[in-house]
Amino acid sequence: MADDGVQTIFATFETCEPADLAIEHLVQQHGVERADLFVQSKGERNTSGIALSGGDVSHSNGPRDDAVLRGD
């Protein structure tokens, strides 16, 4: 049976932080069940995004290099 209440939203974020904030907003402000939200990288690679942010930028020894920035 088809669920007529199903909606699909696609969004692209440059880092994980705004994606996480969007998820929290949907869950807390709009009552979307967390189990109904799916996040994936744009390509097949497991990646940390395309831009430095958060802990990557403020690392005491310079930018981190253990999580390669190689894709959306």
Biopython code that builds the backbone (N, CA, C, O; Angstrom):
import numpy as np
from Bio.PDB.StructureBuilder import StructureBuilder

atoms = [
    (1, "MET", "N", (0.835, -1.162, 0.000)),
    (1, "MET", "CA", (0.000, 0.000, 0.000)),
    (1, "MET", "C", (0.894, 1.244, 0.000)),
    (1, "MET", "O", (1.838, 1.327, 0.786)),
    (2, "ALA", "N", (0.607, 2.196, -0.864)),
    (2, "ALA", "CA", (1.377, 3.424, -0.945)),
    (2, "ALA", "C", (0.984, 4.365, 0.190)),
    (2, "ALA", "O", (-0.177, 4.421, 0.593)),
    (3, "ASP", "N", (1.960, 5.093, 0.692)),
    (3, "ASP", "CA", (1.722, 6.080, 1.741)),
    (3, "ASP", "C", (1.687, 7.454, 1.090)),
    (3, "ASP", "O", (2.724, 7.968, 0.672)),
    (4, "ASP", "N", (0.503, 8.056, 0.998)),
    (4, "ASP", "CA", (0.358, 9.349, 0.341)),
    (4, "ASP", "C", (1.011, 10.480, 1.139)),
    (4, "ASP", "O", (1.170, 11.583, 0.617)),
    (5, "GLY", "N", (1.389, 10.227, 2.394)),
    (5, "GLY", "CA", (2.004, 11.250, 3.227)),
    (5, "GLY", "C", (3.517, 11.306, 3.106)),
    (5, "GLY", "O", (4.156, 12.093, 3.804)),
    (6, "VAL", "N", (4.104, 10.497, 2.245)),
    (6, "VAL", "CA", (5.551, 10.441, 2.109)),
    (6, "VAL", "C", (6.033, 11.628, 1.277)),
    (6, "VAL", "O", (5.497, 11.912, 0.206)),
    (7, "GLN", "N", (7.051, 12.311, 1.789)),
    (7, "GLN", "CA", (7.685, 13.402, 1.062)),
    (7, "GLN", "C", (9.175, 13.158, 1.033)),
    (7, "GLN", "O", (9.746, 12.645, 1.995)),
    (8, "THR", "N", (9.805, 13.522, -0.060)),
    (8, "THR", "CA", (11.250, 13.383, -0.190)),
    (8, "THR", "C", (11.850, 14.768, -0.352)),
    (8, "THR", "O", (11.393, 15.565, -1.172)),
    (9, "ILE", "N", (12.874, 15.045, 0.435)),
    (9, "ILE", "CA", (13.584, 16.308, 0.368)),
    (9, "ILE", "C", (15.053, 15.997, 0.128)),
    (9, "ILE", "O", (15.636, 15.163, 0.821)),
    (10, "PHE", "N", (15.647, 16.662, -0.847)),
    (10, "PHE", "CA", (17.071, 16.509, -1.113)),
    (10, "PHE", "C", (17.762, 17.824, -0.783)),
    (10, "PHE", "O", (17.260, 18.895, -1.125)),
    (11, "ALA", "N", (18.907, 17.747, -0.123)),
    (11, "ALA", "CA", (19.686, 18.943, 0.189)),
    (11, "ALA", "C", (21.166, 18.589, 0.128)),
    (11, "ALA", "O", (21.551, 17.450, 0.391)),
    (12, "THR", "N", (21.978, 19.553, -0.215)),
    (12, "THR", "CA", (23.425, 19.374, -0.272)),
    (12, "THR", "C", (24.070, 20.366, 0.687)),
    (12, "THR", "O", (23.727, 21.548, 0.695)),
    (13, "PHE", "N", (25.000, 19.877, 1.491)),
    (13, "PHE", "CA", (25.694, 20.705, 2.462)),
    (13, "PHE", "C", (27.193, 20.567, 2.238)),
    (13, "PHE", "O", (27.670, 19.501, 1.850)),
    (14, "GLU", "N", (27.935, 21.643, 2.481)),
    (14, "GLU", "CA", (29.386, 21.598, 2.269)),
    (14, "GLU", "C", (30.118, 20.898, 3.402)),
    (14, "GLU", "O", (31.225, 20.397, 3.205)),
    (15, "THR", "N", (29.518, 20.856, 4.585)),
    (15, "THR", "CA", (30.135, 20.165, 5.728)),
    (15, "THR", "C", (29.053, 19.392, 6.475)),
    (15, "THR", "O", (27.861, 19.547, 6.208)),
    (16, "CYS", "N", (29.482, 18.576, 7.395)),
    (16, "CYS", "CA", (28.531, 17.784, 8.191)),
    (16, "CYS", "C", (27.728, 18.632, 9.166)),
    (16, "CYS", "O", (26.574, 18.318, 9.456)),
    (17, "GLU", "N", (28.328, 19.703, 9.675)),
    (17, "GLU", "CA", (27.666, 20.501, 10.704)),
    (17, "GLU", "C", (26.301, 21.040, 10.269)),
    (17, "GLU", "O", (25.330, 20.840, 10.998)),
    (18, "PRO", "N", (26.174, 21.711, 9.124)),
    (18, "PRO", "CA", (24.845, 22.195, 8.744)),
    (18, "PRO", "C", (23.866, 21.060, 8.436)),
    (18, "PRO", "O", (22.660, 21.212, 8.629)),
    (19, "ALA", "N", (24.374, 19.938, 7.965)),
    (19, "ALA", "CA", (23.502, 18.779, 7.726)),
    (19, "ALA", "C", (22.955, 18.269, 9.053)),
    (19, "ALA", "O", (21.768, 17.960, 9.158)),
    (20, "ASP", "N", (23.816, 18.180, 10.070)),
    (20, "ASP", "CA", (23.373, 17.750, 11.405)),
    (20, "ASP", "C", (22.349, 18.718, 11.982)),
    (20, "ASP", "O", (21.362, 18.298, 12.586)),
    (21, "LEU", "N", (22.585, 20.018, 11.794)),
    (21, "LEU", "CA", (21.643, 21.020, 12.296)),
    (21, "LEU", "C", (20.294, 20.913, 11.598)),
    (21, "LEU", "O", (19.249, 21.073, 12.229)),
    (22, "ALA", "N", (20.315, 20.644, 10.301)),
    (22, "ALA", "CA", (19.060, 20.486, 9.563)),
    (22, "ALA", "C", (18.280, 19.284, 10.077)),
    (22, "ALA", "O", (17.059, 19.345, 10.221)),
    (23, "ILE", "N", (18.985, 18.195, 10.351)),
    (23, "ILE", "CA", (18.337, 16.996, 10.884)),
    (23, "ILE", "C", (17.713, 17.307, 12.244)),
    (23, "ILE", "O", (16.558, 16.959, 12.488)),
    (24, "GLU", "N", (18.469, 17.962, 13.130)),
    (24, "GLU", "CA", (17.944, 18.294, 14.446)),
    (24, "GLU", "C", (16.728, 19.216, 14.340)),
    (24, "GLU", "O", (15.771, 19.073, 15.101)),
    (25, "HIS", "N", (16.764, 20.143, 13.415)),
    (25, "HIS", "CA", (15.635, 21.052, 13.208)),
    (25, "HIS", "C", (14.392, 20.275, 12.766)),
    (25, "HIS", "O", (13.298, 20.509, 13.279)),
    (26, "LEU", "N", (14.560, 19.362, 11.825)),
    (26, "LEU", "CA", (13.422, 18.562, 11.364)),
    (26, "LEU", "C", (12.843, 17.709, 12.492)),
    (26, "LEU", "O", (11.625, 17.567, 12.606)),
    (27, "VAL", "N", (13.712, 17.145, 13.319)),
    (27, "VAL", "CA", (13.258, 16.285, 14.412)),
    (27, "VAL", "C", (12.595, 17.107, 15.521)),
    (27, "VAL", "O", (11.484, 16.797, 15.949)),
    (28, "GLN", "N", (13.279, 18.146, 15.978)),
    (28, "GLN", "CA", (12.801, 18.888, 17.144)),
    (28, "GLN", "C", (11.697, 19.895, 16.833)),
    (28, "GLN", "O", (10.775, 20.066, 17.630)),
    (29, "GLN", "N", (11.782, 20.553, 15.698)),
    (29, "GLN", "CA", (10.818, 21.612, 15.392)),
    (29, "GLN", "C", (9.632, 21.142, 14.550)),
    (29, "GLN", "O", (8.562, 21.751, 14.583)),
    (30, "HIS", "N", (9.826, 20.059, 13.797)),
    (30, "HIS", "CA", (8.768, 19.619, 12.887)),
    (30, "HIS", "C", (8.254, 18.211, 13.175)),
    (30, "HIS", "O", (7.369, 17.717, 12.477)),
    (31, "GLY", "N", (8.808, 17.563, 14.204)),
    (31, "GLY", "CA", (8.313, 16.263, 14.620)),
    (31, "GLY", "C", (8.590, 15.109, 13.677)),
    (31, "GLY", "O", (7.923, 14.077, 13.746)),
    (32, "VAL", "N", (9.572, 15.273, 12.792)),
    (32, "VAL", "CA", (9.939, 14.177, 11.890)),
    (32, "VAL", "C", (10.688, 13.123, 12.703)),
    (32, "VAL", "O", (11.566, 13.457, 13.498)),
    (33, "GLU", "N", (10.345, 11.863, 12.506)),
    (33, "GLU", "CA", (11.032, 10.779, 13.217)),
    (33, "GLU", "C", (12.458, 10.648, 12.681)),
    (33, "GLU", "O", (12.679, 10.604, 11.470)),
    (34, "ARG", "N", (13.413, 10.586, 13.596)),
    (34, "ARG", "CA", (14.817, 10.456, 13.182)),
    (34, "ARG", "C", (15.026, 9.226, 12.297)),
    (34, "ARG", "O", (15.847, 9.261, 11.381)),
    (35, "ALA", "N", (14.306, 8.159, 12.555)),
    (35, "ALA", "CA", (14.443, 6.932, 11.753)),
    (35, "ALA", "C", (13.976, 7.130, 10.313)),
    (35, "ALA", "O", (14.282, 6.310, 9.447)),
    (36, "ASP", "N", (13.242, 8.205, 10.051)),
    (36, "ASP", "CA", (12.765, 8.482, 8.697)),
    (36, "ASP", "C", (13.716, 9.371, 7.908)),
    (36, "ASP", "O", (13.442, 9.693, 6.752)),
    (37, "LEU", "N", (14.825, 9.771, 8.514)),
    (37, "LEU", "CA", (15.800, 10.642, 7.858)),
    (37, "LEU", "C", (17.021, 9.833, 7.450)),
    (37, "LEU", "O", (17.532, 9.030, 8.231)),
    (38, "PHE", "N", (17.484, 10.044, 6.235)),
    (38, "PHE", "CA", (18.630, 9.316, 5.708)),
    (38, "PHE", "C", (19.640, 10.315, 5.160)),
    (38, "PHE", "O", (19.278, 11.260, 4.460)),
    (39, "VAL", "N", (20.907, 10.095, 5.486)),
    (39, "VAL", "CA", (21.985, 10.981, 5.058)),
    (39, "VAL", "C", (23.038, 10.131, 4.373)),
    (39, "VAL", "O", (23.372, 9.041, 4.840)),
    (40, "GLN", "N", (23.556, 10.633, 3.270)),
    (40, "GLN", "CA", (24.620, 9.914, 2.581)),
    (40, "GLN", "C", (25.493, 10.899, 1.824)),
    (40, "GLN", "O", (25.081, 12.022, 1.531)),
    (41, "SER", "N", (26.707, 10.460, 1.510)),
    (41, "SER", "CA", (27.572, 11.307, 0.701)),
    (41, "SER", "C", (27.082, 11.275, -0.740)),
    (41, "SER", "O", (26.386, 10.349, -1.156)),
    (42, "LYS", "N", (27.454, 12.296, -1.484)),
    (42, "LYS", "CA", (26.988, 12.420, -2.860)),
    (42, "LYS", "C", (27.526, 11.293, -3.744)),
    (42, "LYS", "O", (26.831, 10.805, -4.636)),
    (43, "GLY", "N", (28.763, 10.891, -3.487)),
    (43, "GLY", "CA", (29.386, 9.837, -4.288)),
    (43, "GLY", "C", (29.531, 8.556, -3.503)),
    (43, "GLY", "O", (28.958, 8.399, -2.425)),
    (44, "GLU", "N", (30.299, 7.651, -4.054)),
    (44, "GLU", "CA", (30.493, 6.350, -3.412)),
    (44, "GLU", "C", (31.547, 6.387, -2.315)),
    (44, "GLU", "O", (31.596, 5.485, -1.478)),
    (45, "ARG", "N", (32.384, 7.405, -2.304)),
    (45, "ARG", "CA", (33.454, 7.493, -1.315)),
    (45, "ARG", "C", (32.910, 7.878, 0.063)),
    (45, "ARG", "O", (31.968, 8.662, 0.175)),
    (46, "ASN", "N", (33.512, 7.321, 1.094)),
    (46, "ASN", "CA", (33.222, 7.752, 2.454)),
    (46, "ASN", "C", (34.074, 8.993, 2.668)),
    (46, "ASN", "O", (35.300, 8.913, 2.605)),
    (47, "THR", "N", (33.450, 10.138, 2.920)),
    (47, "THR", "CA", (34.172, 11.389, 2.915)),
    (47, "THR", "C", (33.744, 12.295, 4.061)),
    (47, "THR", "O", (32.697, 12.085, 4.673)),
    (48, "SER", "N", (34.548, 13.284, 4.340)),
    (48, "SER", "CA", (34.252, 14.271, 5.372)),
    (48, "SER", "C", (33.780, 15.586, 4.777)),
    (48, "SER", "O", (33.697, 16.589, 5.486)),
    (49, "GLY", "N", (33.476, 15.598, 3.520)),
    (49, "GLY", "CA", (33.003, 16.817, 2.882)),
    (49, "GLY", "C", (34.032, 17.440, 1.981)),
    (49, "GLY", "O", (34.985, 16.787, 1.554)),
    (50, "ILE", "N", (33.829, 18.743, 1.686)),
    (50, "ILE", "CA", (34.729, 19.424, 0.764)),
    (50, "ILE", "C", (35.378, 20.663, 1.387)),
    (50, "ILE", "O", (36.190, 21.322, 0.738)),
    (51, "ALA", "N", (35.032, 20.987, 2.631)),
    (51, "ALA", "CA", (35.580, 22.184, 3.272)),
    (51, "ALA", "C", (35.909, 21.916, 4.734)),
    (51, "ALA", "O", (35.214, 21.157, 5.408)),
    (52, "LEU", "N", (36.982, 22.549, 5.218)),
    (52, "LEU", "CA", (37.336, 22.443, 6.624)),
    (52, "LEU", "C", (36.290, 23.147, 7.467)),
    (52, "LEU", "O", (35.753, 24.176, 7.058)),
    (53, "SER", "N", (35.994, 22.602, 8.639)),
    (53, "SER", "CA", (35.057, 23.246, 9.561)),
    (53, "SER", "C", (35.260, 22.691, 10.954)),
    (53, "SER", "O", (35.907, 21.660, 11.137)),
    (54, "GLY", "N", (34.702, 23.382, 11.933)),
    (54, "GLY", "CA", (34.716, 22.886, 13.309)),
    (54, "GLY", "C", (36.084, 22.468, 13.802)),
    (54, "GLY", "O", (37.041, 23.238, 13.713)),
    (55, "GLY", "N", (36.187, 21.258, 14.319)),
    (55, "GLY", "CA", (37.422, 20.739, 14.878)),
    (55, "GLY", "C", (38.538, 20.611, 13.869)),
    (55, "GLY", "O", (39.709, 20.593, 14.247)),
    (56, "ASP", "N", (38.202, 20.522, 12.586)),
    (56, "ASP", "CA", (39.242, 20.442, 11.563)),
    (56, "ASP", "C", (40.049, 21.736, 11.508)),
    (56, "ASP", "O", (41.264, 21.702, 11.312)),
    (57, "VAL", "N", (39.382, 22.870, 11.677)),
    (57, "VAL", "CA", (40.023, 24.168, 11.570)),
    (57, "VAL", "C", (40.762, 24.525, 12.837)),
    (57, "VAL", "O", (41.850, 25.099, 12.778)),
    (58, "SER", "N", (40.189, 24.195, 13.992)),
    (58, "SER", "CA", (40.748, 24.658, 15.260)),
    (58, "SER", "C", (41.738, 23.688, 15.898)),
    (58, "SER", "O", (42.129, 23.888, 17.047)),
    (59, "HIS", "N", (42.142, 22.668, 15.202)),
    (59, "HIS", "CA", (43.094, 21.703, 15.739)),
    (59, "HIS", "C", (44.407, 22.412, 16.066)),
    (59, "HIS", "O", (44.888, 23.209, 15.261)),
    (60, "SER", "N", (44.999, 22.135, 17.238)),
    (60, "SER", "CA", (46.175, 22.865, 17.718)),
    (60, "SER", "C", (47.404, 22.683, 16.822)),
    (60, "SER", "O", (48.282, 23.546, 16.812)),
    (61, "ASN", "N", (47.484, 21.602, 16.087)),
    (61, "ASN", "CA", (48.641, 21.349, 15.221)),
    (61, "ASN", "C", (48.338, 21.655, 13.758)),
    (61, "ASN", "O", (48.992, 21.116, 12.865)),
    (62, "GLY", "N", (47.363, 22.506, 13.510)),
    (62, "GLY", "CA", (46.974, 22.809, 12.138)),
    (62, "GLY", "C", (45.789, 21.941, 11.748)),
    (62, "GLY", "O", (45.284, 21.173, 12.566)),
    (63, "PRO", "N", (45.345, 22.060, 10.503)),
    (63, "PRO", "CA", (44.187, 21.273, 10.052)),
    (63, "PRO", "C", (44.442, 19.773, 10.189)),
    (63, "PRO", "O", (45.556, 19.300, 9.965)),
    (64, "ARG", "N", (43.413, 19.042, 10.553)),
    (64, "ARG", "CA", (43.525, 17.587, 10.670)),
    (64, "ARG", "C", (43.705, 16.970, 9.283)),
    (64, "ARG", "O", (43.239, 17.514, 8.282)),
    (65, "ASP", "N", (44.378, 15.843, 9.245)),
    (65, "ASP", "CA", (44.555, 15.164, 7.965)),
    (65, "ASP", "C", (44.116, 13.703, 8.029)),
    (65, "ASP", "O", (44.391, 12.932, 7.109)),
    (66, "ASP", "N", (43.434, 13.315, 9.111)),
    (66, "ASP", "CA", (43.009, 11.928, 9.245)),
    (66, "ASP", "C", (41.672, 11.652, 8.594)),
    (66, "ASP", "O", (41.291, 10.488, 8.465)),
    (67, "ALA", "N", (40.946, 12.669, 8.181)),
    (67, "ALA", "CA", (39.670, 12.499, 7.492)),
    (67, "ALA", "C", (39.748, 13.303, 6.193)),
    (67, "ALA", "O", (39.558, 14.520, 6.184)),
    (68, "VAL", "N", (40.020, 12.622, 5.145)),
    (68, "VAL", "CA", (40.286, 13.282, 3.870)),
    (68, "VAL", "C", (39.060, 14.010, 3.335)),
    (68, "VAL", "O", (37.963, 13.453, 3.300)),
    (69, "LEU", "N", (39.252, 15.249, 2.920)),
    (69, "LEU", "CA", (38.203, 16.036, 2.270)),
    (69, "LEU", "C", (38.268, 15.712, 0.780)),
    (69, "LEU", "O", (39.111, 16.246, 0.059)),
    (70, "ARG", "N", (37.384, 14.844, 0.327)),
    (70, "ARG", "CA", (37.500, 14.416, -1.055)),
    (70, "ARG", "C", (36.164, 14.286, -1.781)),
    (70, "ARG", "O", (36.121, 13.719, -2.873)),
    (71, "GLY", "N", (35.106, 14.778, -1.225)),
    (71, "GLY", "CA", (33.847, 14.680, -1.952)),
    (71, "GLY", "C", (32.675, 15.237, -1.188)),
    (71, "GLY", "O", (32.760, 15.474, 0.017)),
    (72, "ASP", "N", (31.585, 15.446, -1.887)),
    (72, "ASP", "CA", (30.361, 15.985, -1.278)),
    (72, "ASP", "C", (29.696, 14.971, -0.386)),
    (72, "ASP", "O", (28.655, 15.257, 0.206)),
]
sb = StructureBuilder()
sb.init_structure("model")
sb.init_model(0)
sb.init_chain("A")
sb.init_seg("    ")
for serial, (resi, resn, name, xyz) in enumerate(atoms, 1):
    if name == "N":
        sb.init_residue(resn, " ", resi, " ")
    sb.init_atom(name, np.array(xyz, "f"), 0.0, 1.0, " ", f" {name:<3s}", serial, name[0])
structure = sb.get_structure()
